[in-house]
């Protein structure tokens, strides 16, 4: 159990990658804030930072470039220690099985927003599909320890974007309460 009500977000956002990851993280952090939680965001370039980010995140950490799995996982774990939490949201497609193993070994509970385009074994506590067009069947071969992992996949769980959340009041609390 986390000792603080803080969630660390790891987000991959850039001109090359796009801002979809960032939009999902912003929306989830906004919802968490309304529920009394605070959020920290890793990966937001200063050039894309807005006043909304300053309101939703108690800290944002710009990561100039990817420096490898072990270094990035160490950055996430250092912030977990600094904020006395073990809850993380990974919205970054570079979170490969090695990265996931480091998080798991450190006792981190994490929600991973991902798509089924990479044939990786997924180990998070909650896996959320990154596209409303993907189906549950696409993920099933890659969920490690299927019986102990929660997932929100396929049409019932599209991306966490404000327009969808507004159209389904209470959906965020329903889907993510098991993670928190």
TARA-V763406 format. One record per pair of residues at least 12 apart in sequence whose C-alpha atoms are under 8 Angstrom apart, sorted by the first residue. I is the first residue (numbers start at 1). GAP is how many residues later the second one is. D is the distance in whole Angstrom. If there is no record, write none. Layout:
BEGIN
I_GAP_D / I_GAP_D
END
This chain:
BEGIN
1_85_7 / 2_82_7 / 2_83_5 / 2_84_5 / 2_85_7 / 3_81_6 / 3_82_6 / 4_79_7 / 4_80_6 / 4_81_6 / 5_31_8 / 5_32_5 / 5_33_6 / 5_80_7 / 6_31_6 / 6_32_5 / 6_33_5 / 6_34_7 / 6_77_7 / 6_78_8 / 6_79_6 / 6_81_7 / 7_30_7 / 7_31_6 / 7_32_5 / 7_33_6 / 7_78_7 / 7_79_8 / 7_80_5 / 7_81_5 / 7_82_7 / 8_31_6 / 8_32_5 / 8_33_6 / 8_34_8 / 8_68_7 / 8_71_7 / 8_72_7 / 8_79_6 / 8_80_5 / 8_81_6 / 9_16_7 / 9_30_7 / 9_31_6 / 9_32_5 / 9_33_6 / 9_79_6 / 9_80_5 / 9_81_6 / 9_82_7 / 10_31_6 / 10_32_5 / 10_33_6 / 10_66_7 / 10_78_8 / 10_79_6 / 10_80_5 / 10_81_6 / 10_82_7 / 11_14_7 / 11_30_7 / 11_31_6 / 11_32_5 / 11_33_7 / 11_79_6 / 11_80_5 / 11_81_5 / 12_31_6 / 12_32_8 / 12_79_7 / 12_80_5 / 12_81_8 / 13_30_7 / 13_31_6 / 13_32_8 / 14_31_7 / 21_70_6 / 21_71_7 / 22_22_8 / 23_137_8 / 23_138_7 / 24_135_7 / 24_136_5 / 24_137_6 / 25_66_7 / 25_135_8 / 26_27_7 / 26_30_7 / 27_133_6 / 27_134_6 / 27_135_6 / 28_132_7 / 29_27_6 / 29_28_7 / 30_26_6 / 31_141_8 / 33_23_7 / 38_18_8 / 38_19_7 / 38_20_7 / 39_17_7 / 39_18_5 / 39_19_6 / 39_20_7 / 40_17_5 / 40_18_6 / 40_19_5 / 40_20_6 / 41_16_6 / 41_18_6 / 41_19_5 / 41_20_6 / 42_18_6 / 42_19_5 / 42_20_6 / 42_21_7 / 42_34_8 / 43_17_8 / 43_18_6 / 43_19_5 / 43_20_5 / 43_21_8 / 44_16_7 / 44_17_6 / 44_18_5 / 44_19_7 / 45_16_8 / 45_17_5 / 45_18_7 / 45_19_7 / 46_16_6 / 69_25_8 / 69_26_8 / 69_29_7 / 69_30_6 / 70_29_7 / 70_32_8 / 73_26_6 / 73_29_7 / 73_30_7 / 77_26_8 / 77_29_8 / 86_21_7 / 86_22_5 / 86_23_6 / 87_21_6 / 87_22_5 / 87_23_6 / 87_93_8 / 88_20_7 / 88_21_6 / 88_22_5 / 88_23_6 / 89_21_5 / 89_22_5 / 89_23_6 / 89_24_8 / 90_20_7 / 90_21_6 / 90_22_5 / 90_23_6 / 91_21_6 / 91_22_5 / 91_23_7 / 92_21_7 / 92_22_7 / 93_21_6 / 96_24_7 / 97_23_7 / 97_24_6 / 97_25_7 / 97_26_8 / 100_22_8 / 100_23_6 / 100_24_7 / 101_22_8 / 104_19_8 / 109_15_7 / 109_16_6 / 109_70_8 / 110_14_5 / 110_15_6 / 110_16_7 / 110_69_7 / 111_13_6 / 111_14_6 / 111_15_5 / 111_16_6 / 111_17_7 / 111_68_7 / 112_12_6 / 112_14_6 / 112_15_5 / 112_16_6 / 113_14_6 / 113_15_5 / 113_16_6 / 113_17_6 / 114_13_7 / 114_14_6 / 114_15_5 / 114_16_5 / 115_14_6 / 115_15_5 / 115_16_7 / 115_19_8 / 116_13_8 / 116_18_8 / 116_22_6 / 116_23_6 / 119_23_7 / 120_22_6 / 121_21_5 / 121_22_6 / 121_23_6 / 122_20_6 / 122_21_5 / 122_22_6 / 123_20_7 / 123_21_6 / 123_22_8 / 123_26_8 / 124_25_7 / 125_24_5 / 125_25_6 / 125_26_8 / 125_54_7 / 126_23_6 / 126_24_5 / 126_25_5 / 126_26_7 / 126_53_6 / 127_22_8 / 127_23_7 / 127_24_5 / 127_25_6 / 127_26_8 / 128_23_6 / 128_24_5 / 128_25_6 / 128_29_7 / 129_23_7 / 129_24_5 / 129_25_7 / 129_28_7 / 129_29_7 / 129_30_7 / 130_28_7 / 130_29_6 / 131_23_8 / 131_27_6 / 131_28_6 / 132_22_6 / 132_23_5 / 132_24_8 / 132_25_7 / 132_26_4 / 132_27_6 / 133_21_7 / 133_22_7 / 133_25_8 / 134_19_7 / 134_20_5 / 134_21_7 / 135_18_6 / 135_19_4 / 135_20_7 / 136_17_5 / 136_18_5 / 139_14_8 / 152_23_7
END
